[in-house]
Amino acid sequence: MKTINIKGKDYITVNERLIYFRSQPKFEGWQISETIVSIDDKEGIFKVTILNQKGFEIASSHAQEYRDSSYINKTSFVENGFTSALGRALGYLGIGIDTSIASANEVQNAVKNQTTAPNDDKKWLTEAQLNATLKATKDQAEKVLNTFKMKKEYKEKIVSKFNLK
């Protein structure tokens, strides 16, 4: 199977895993089932199940995707969620896991999200500071957003409370 190199390691893409799965006689008649576990305007949890020719579940996997985690996810986070879950489920069957069960896209996203940002010298917003901010003015809330690093849920609460973008 073809690989791509990410940070010096070779990863087999989900499409290569799927091509292998569909082309092997031992998997003839097997099915792939997709289920949305939960979905809202911010995120989704997706499940892929692989069933053998008798309809018995052999492998399943979940993936969580956020709509705002990348430019592509703004329009295709459902597709990305199912692709990630499929890659992992195929990995559980032993397909394309020489170095990792994670899909190449999962690894690329993880590397991107771990990249040091220029704001890494900012302090983390505490829960007490969040609660105080939610009682403050809009101007103060904007300053907090620009001054602190914070959990995604904290940022969402502040943005929602003060109708910020």
Protein Blocks (a to p, Z undefined) as FASTA:
>chain_A
ZZddeehiacddfklmmmmmmmpmklgoiacddddfbdcfkbccdddddddfkopafbdc
dddddfklpmklmmmmmmmmmmmmmmmmmmmnopaplmbmbdfklmmmmmmmmpccfklm
pccddfklmmmmmmmcfklmmmmmmmpccdfklmmmmmmmnopZZ
